Amino acid sequence: MNHKRTAIAVLAVVLLFWGALSAAQDKSVPRPTPTTREMNLLCWQEFGELVPARIETVLVPMGSLEPHGVIPNGTDNLAPEAMARAVAERVNALIAPTLNYGVTAAMKAFPGAVSISEEAYAPFAEEILGNLADNGFRNIIVLTGHGGNTALLNRAATRVANRCRVRVLVVNWWTLADDITKEVFKENGGHAGNNETAYVQAVVPDHIHPERYKREMASPNPPAGAYYAVPVTSTIGLYEKGQGYPTFDPAQAKDYFRKVNDRVAALILDTIKKWDLAGVYR
Ligand SMILES: [Zn+2]
C-alpha cells in the first residue's frame, strides 16, 4: 500500500515537472508566422487559431471610387490597402478586405465614379466594424483613403467601440502626414495633388498618367464656406492656392510612401500602448 502511494506520488511529481518543462518549452519555441495576414486568404481554421490568441488587431482599409486627376479612380482604395500591407507585420495585425465604395456625391458626375448614399453607407460600415469585433479583434484600425467617409466612420467607430467594448482608431493618413508632405515637397498637398499622387505612384507606377496632366486641371479648395460647386470643378483640389501640384517624381514617391507608412505604424502602436496602459475595454 505504502509502495503504491509512493509510486503515485513520484508519478505525480514527474508529471508536474514534465508539464512545467513543456510549458517553458512552449514559450521558448517561436510560434509559426501566419501563412498570410489577409483575411481574404485565410481559412477559418487558421483564423480561429490566430484571433484573438495571437493577433488582436485588424486593419480595415475603407475608400471610394472617384476621379483623382491623372491617377487611378481607385486611389482611395489602393492607398490604404498598400498601407495596411506595409504596416501589418509591424503592428501584428490582420488585414480586412477593403471597402471599395464610399460617399462621393460631389464627384459622381465624373466617368467611372460610384457614390453610395450616406443612409446606406453608414450602417453598412458600422456592421463591418461590429462583425470584426464579434470575431474577437480587440483593436480595430480603420485606414481611410477618402475624407468624404470620415465623419460617418467616426460615428460608426464610436458606436461599435462602446457597444462591443473594443477599441477603434480611424486614421486619415493625408492629415496625419501633413508635416511629412511639407518636408518632402516643401509645400502643402491636395486631393490628387503632390502627396496623394506620390503615395499611389509608389504603389501602382504603371497607372499614373503625367501625359494627360495639365496644370490648369488643379484648383484651390474653396476657402471655408466661400462657395460650393457640385460637381466639383477640379478633381485635383489644392489645400492651399498655388501649392500641391503633382510632381510625378518616382524617388520622391518612394520616400514619401515609406515616411507616411512609418508614421501610421507609429500612431497605431502608440495608440494601442496607451489603450493598454489605461486598461480600457481589455
Ligand atoms: Zn483620394
Residues whose N, C-alpha, C, O or C-beta is under 5 A from the ligand:
A	BS01	ZN	T75 D76 G145
